[in-house]
């Protein structure tokens, strides 16, 4: 599948280089979170890449729940177990879990469907900042540390009515945010459509470290820098392609 460029196999385990993870974030998910930059001090592999690798290996199940329990750094050997169990974990070579997966119901191994859903979901997911999160923060009059933003992909749930389709698209529903002191939980709800038929729903949960007071000017400067970085990268790809 198309994910072959974003990981390698070493001693039967998956290993993801910083360059591969960063390229997936920027070119597939269109996610320019500084944590996914090759030279980031706190570099981590995008959760959406781990999610995508699960779908590639195990297929798309009618009901799926993902819990991200650790940040995957450069060069970790990850074990995606050979299992048909409804619940399993992706761990490192020391047995530390990074992703827990629960699944049930019908399973599709249709590579066209899986690639279509991965591409559309991660592109949707990558647009959460700034277009969804910033208005949510402003509405609640809270903000994150501009100099060291901490936004963690905590979990994601998928539920399909059926899997009898070959292409799917993800559409945002009303997002919600819950604030508890210096921690906020954002729930990004979405529906999944195939040929204009709603075939499923889901939500992504983010954990955000926040402080009181929305700092509009500094946040706008941060967003402008983010979008400029994204634009420059995409322009570089266009130049390279020509």
C-alpha positions as CSV (number, residue, x, y, z in Angstrom):
1,X,0.0,0.0,0.0
2,X,1.0,3.7,-0.2
3,X,2.3,3.6,3.4
4,X,5.4,1.7,2.4
5,X,7.4,4.9,2.2
6,X,6.7,5.8,5.8
7,X,8.2,2.9,7.7
8,X,10.7,0.1,7.5
9,X,10.8,-3.4,8.9
10,X,13.7,-4.4,11.2
11,X,13.9,-7.8,12.9
12,X,10.2,-8.3,12.3
13,X,9.3,-4.9,13.9
14,X,8.2,-1.6,12.5
15,X,10.6,1.2,12.7
16,X,9.8,4.8,11.7
17,X,12.5,7.3,11.0
18,X,12.0,11.0,11.8
19,X,12.2,11.8,8.1
20,X,9.4,9.3,7.3
21,X,7.2,10.4,10.1
22,X,7.7,14.1,9.2
23,X,6.9,13.5,5.5
24,X,3.7,11.6,6.4
25,X,2.6,14.5,8.6
26,X,3.3,17.2,6.1
27,X,2.4,15.4,2.8
28,X,-0.4,13.1,3.7
29,X,-2.0,14.6,6.8
30,X,-1.0,18.2,6.0
31,X,-0.2,18.5,9.7
32,X,2.6,21.0,10.5
33,X,2.7,20.5,14.3
34,X,6.2,21.4,15.3
35,X,6.5,18.1,17.2
36,X,6.7,16.3,13.8
37,X,9.6,18.4,12.5
38,X,12.7,16.3,12.0
39,X,14.8,18.6,14.3
40,X,12.2,18.9,17.0
41,X,13.6,18.4,20.5
42,X,10.4,16.5,21.5
43,X,9.9,14.8,18.2
44,X,7.1,12.3,18.0
45,X,5.6,10.1,15.3
46,X,2.1,11.3,14.3
47,X,-0.7,9.3,15.9
48,X,-2.4,9.2,12.6
49,X,0.5,7.3,11.1
50,X,0.2,4.6,13.8
51,X,-3.6,4.5,13.2
52,X,-3.0,4.1,9.4
53,X,-0.5,1.2,10.0
54,X,-3.1,-0.6,12.1
55,X,-5.7,-0.3,9.3
56,X,-3.1,-1.5,6.7
57,X,-2.2,-4.6,8.8
58,X,-5.5,-5.6,10.4
59,X,-8.1,-4.1,8.1
60,X,-11.0,-1.7,8.8
61,X,-13.4,-3.1,11.4
62,X,-17.0,-1.9,11.8
63,X,-16.3,-0.7,15.3
64,X,-12.8,0.5,16.3
65,X,-11.4,2.3,19.4
66,X,-7.8,3.6,19.6
67,X,-6.1,4.9,22.8
68,X,-2.7,6.5,22.4
69,X,-0.7,6.0,25.5
70,X,2.8,7.2,24.7
71,X,4.8,9.4,22.3
72,X,6.7,7.4,19.7
73,X,10.2,8.9,19.2
74,X,12.8,8.3,16.5
75,X,14.0,4.7,16.0
76,X,11.7,2.8,18.3
77,X,11.1,-0.8,17.3
78,X,7.3,-1.3,17.4
79,X,5.6,-4.6,17.6
80,X,2.3,-4.9,15.7
81,X,1.3,-8.4,16.9
82,X,0.1,-11.1,14.6
83,X,-3.3,-11.5,16.1
84,X,-7.0,-11.8,15.4
85,X,-7.9,-10.7,18.9
86,X,-10.5,-8.0,19.4
87,X,-8.2,-6.2,21.7
88,X,-4.4,-5.8,21.3
89,X,-1.5,-3.4,21.9
90,X,1.3,-1.9,19.8
91,X,4.4,-2.0,22.0
92,X,8.1,-1.3,21.9
93,X,10.8,-3.9,22.3
94,X,10.6,-3.5,26.1
95,X,6.9,-4.2,26.1
96,X,5.8,-0.6,26.8
97,X,2.4,0.1,25.1
98,X,2.0,3.1,22.8
99,X,-1.4,2.3,21.2
100,X,-4.3,0.1,22.4
101,X,-6.8,-1.1,19.8
102,X,-10.3,-2.5,20.3
103,X,-12.3,-3.8,17.3
104,X,-15.4,-5.7,16.6
105,X,-17.9,-6.5,13.9
106,X,-17.4,-6.9,10.2
107,X,-13.9,-6.5,8.8
108,X,-12.9,-5.2,5.4
109,X,-9.5,-5.9,3.8
110,X,-10.4,-3.9,0.7
111,X,-7.2,-2.0,0.0
112,X,-9.0,0.6,-2.1
113,X,-11.5,1.3,0.7
114,X,-8.7,1.4,3.4
115,X,-6.5,3.8,1.5
116,X,-9.4,6.1,0.6
117,X,-10.5,6.2,4.3
118,X,-6.9,6.7,5.6
119,X,-6.2,9.6,3.2
120,X,-9.5,11.4,3.9
121,X,-9.4,10.8,7.7
122,X,-5.8,11.9,8.2
123,X,-6.3,15.0,6.0
124,X,-9.4,15.9,8.0
125,X,-7.5,15.2,11.2
126,X,-4.5,17.4,10.1
127,X,-6.8,20.4,9.6
128,X,-7.9,20.4,13.2
129,X,-5.3,23.2,13.9
130,X,-5.9,26.0,13.4
131,X,-9.4,25.8,11.8
132,X,-11.2,23.9,14.6
133,X,-9.1,24.2,17.8
134,X,-8.5,28.0,17.7
135,X,-12.2,28.9,17.6
136,X,-12.8,26.4,20.4
137,X,-10.1,28.0,22.5
138,X,-11.4,31.5,21.8
139,X,-15.0,30.5,22.7
140,X,-13.9,29.1,26.1
141,X,-11.5,32.1,26.7
142,X,-8.5,29.8,27.2
143,X,-5.2,29.3,25.3
144,X,-2.2,27.1,25.2
145,X,1.4,28.0,25.7
146,X,2.4,29.6,22.4
147,X,6.1,28.9,23.0
148,X,5.5,25.2,24.0
149,X,2.1,24.1,22.9
150,X,1.0,20.7,24.3
151,X,-1.8,19.1,22.3
152,X,-1.9,15.3,22.6
153,X,-3.9,12.9,20.5
154,X,-5.6,10.9,23.2
155,X,-8.1,8.6,21.5
156,X,-10.3,8.0,18.5
157,X,-13.5,6.0,18.0
158,X,-15.1,4.8,14.7
159,X,-18.5,3.2,14.2
160,X,-19.8,2.1,10.8
161,X,-23.3,1.0,9.9
162,X,-21.7,-1.3,7.2
163,X,-18.6,-1.5,5.1
164,X,-20.2,-2.1,1.7
165,X,-18.5,0.9,-0.1
166,X,-15.2,1.6,-1.8
167,X,-14.6,5.2,-1.0
168,X,-15.4,7.3,2.0
169,X,-15.2,11.0,3.1
170,X,-15.1,12.5,6.6
171,X,-17.2,15.5,7.4
172,X,-16.9,17.6,10.6
173,X,-19.8,17.8,13.1
174,X,-20.0,20.2,16.0
175,X,-16.8,20.0,18.1
176,X,-17.0,20.2,21.8
177,X,-14.5,21.2,24.5
178,X,-14.5,20.5,28.3
179,X,-12.2,22.5,30.6
180,X,-11.0,21.3,33.9
181,X,-8.5,23.7,35.4
182,X,-5.3,23.7,33.3
183,X,-6.4,20.7,31.2
184,X,-9.0,20.7,28.4
185,X,-10.4,17.8,26.4
186,X,-11.5,18.6,22.9
187,X,-14.0,16.2,21.2
188,X,-13.9,16.5,17.4
189,X,-17.0,14.7,16.2
190,X,-17.4,13.7,12.5
191,X,-19.5,11.6,10.2
192,X,-18.4,9.3,7.4
193,X,-20.1,9.4,4.1
194,X,-20.0,7.2,1.0
195,X,-21.8,8.5,-2.1
196,X,-23.7,11.0,0.0
197,X,-24.9,8.3,2.3
198,X,-23.9,8.5,6.0
199,X,-22.3,5.2,6.7
200,X,-20.6,5.9,10.0
201,X,-19.6,8.3,12.8
202,X,-16.7,8.9,15.0
203,X,-14.8,11.3,17.2
204,X,-11.2,12.2,18.0
205,X,-10.3,13.3,21.6
206,X,-7.4,15.7,22.2
207,X,-5.9,16.6,25.6
208,X,-4.7,20.2,25.7
209,X,-2.7,22.0,28.4
210,X,-4.3,25.4,28.8
211,X,-4.3,28.6,30.8
212,X,-7.1,31.2,31.3
213,X,-7.5,34.0,28.9
214,X,-7.5,33.8,25.1
215,X,-4.5,35.8,23.8
216,X,-5.8,36.8,20.4
217,X,-2.7,38.7,19.0
218,X,-0.2,36.1,20.0
219,X,-2.4,33.2,18.8
220,X,-2.9,34.9,15.5
221,X,0.9,35.4,15.1
222,X,1.3,31.7,15.9
223,X,-1.3,30.7,13.3
224,X,0.3,33.0,10.7
225,X,3.7,31.4,11.2
226,X,2.1,27.9,11.1
227,X,0.3,28.7,7.8
228,X,3.4,30.4,6.3
229,X,5.5,27.3,7.1
230,X,2.8,25.1,5.5
231,X,2.7,27.2,2.4
232,X,6.5,27.3,2.0
233,X,6.7,23.5,2.3
234,X,4.0,23.0,-0.3
235,X,5.6,25.4,-2.7
236,X,8.9,23.6,-2.3
237,X,7.1,20.3,-3.3
238,X,5.7,22.0,-6.4
239,X,9.1,23.4,-7.4
240,X,10.7,19.9,-6.9
241,X,7.9,18.3,-9.0
242,X,8.6,20.6,-11.9
